[in-house]
Amino acid sequence: MIKKLRIRFMLIFMILMAFLLAIPFICVPYVHKSNTSSRVENTLSVILNRPDAFAEDSKNTSDIYGSFYVDRLGNISKKYGTVYNISELSIILKAIYKDQNNDAKFYLPMYELYYSFRKDISTNGTWYVLMDAHSENMQYQNLVSMCRFLYVISIIFTIPISYILALFGTRPIEKAWQEQKRFVADASHELKTPLTVIITNAELLKKDASKNQQDRYIQNIFAESIQMKTLVQNLLDLARTDRGFIKKDFAKFDFTKLINETSLVMEVELFERGHELITTVDDNINIKGDYVKISQLIYIILDNAGKYSDEKTPIHMSLTKDGRNHAILDITNSGNEISKDEQKKIFNRFYRTDKARSLNGSYGLGLSIAYEIANAHKAKIWVESKNHKVSFKVRFKKIK
């Protein structure tokens, strides 16, 4: 899929560049020809004002082949210049008459001549002026050939450029696609384990078993169903965060009050796990965001601390002001230190520092959800670990 998308991206870019490059390479010869025509027309107009005098003064000018006068009877009675004789001029004159009967382009391609004429009212004759077009034609042909060559070279150069741009352009899509494939694979793997346990215990229930064995099988099915429900709920939460948050749900609220309320709820739950929750909160801290989602973020980090903290050790939660415009939520627990490499991966989906933690309902999705919530609120979330302590910190922008 990515390969096809990359090829399509390259083709679109090359077609676009071919069109854009064609514009100047077409316009340059066209402008040159237009300017040449204007210059020739002006030059012929000047010559026609005094064809006899100009020709006599310009016998050696290579651009001027000659000028001649045709009387009212159609005979060539005067000519200036030494290039053509009378018989040749008569042939050229017939070509001029033919051109006049058509579109009157004032150009004779067979002879490579520009021409112009002026009626002489006093004598009822006509003056004709001829100009060599060979040099102008050669310049034009050379310019066209050069433009074609440069156009082909430019198109050739766009091939590697388009390939490089396609690589960079599709890299975010490729990354998202790989993450999606990995997400589906990991989700399938995580769902497979509880489903296998449920199916196995259900099959054992079909067989003859004692009352105690049946109760144990039912308990196993119930426990795995609860874990699978938690996993499915986390997957749904991630899907919602991927769709983005509705900004209209963002409103100003008392962050201090939210921390205190969450502390009261989680204090009991953590106490049952053998941990004391110690809370320190600064007063009058307000932020703007989704109240429910921020509550979920706090619960996720506290729940994570309860799962990974050493037994019978306290968990500290603090909310402090950080300068005039920010506030930091800090949740710290005692436990195994997280390496620098693991700190970079800990917010990835389905990532767990301890793979065995899936047995207690940890699937590596909670911190990913917390990261997405923080990111949606333009808050920075990170982890610090030292001296057998693990701290998750979230930096929010506070408002008055």
Summary of the structure (lengths in Angstrom):
residues: 400
radius of gyration: 43.8
end to end distance: 49.3
largest distance: 135.4
contacts: 1125
relative contact order: 0.08
helix: 60%
strand: 20%
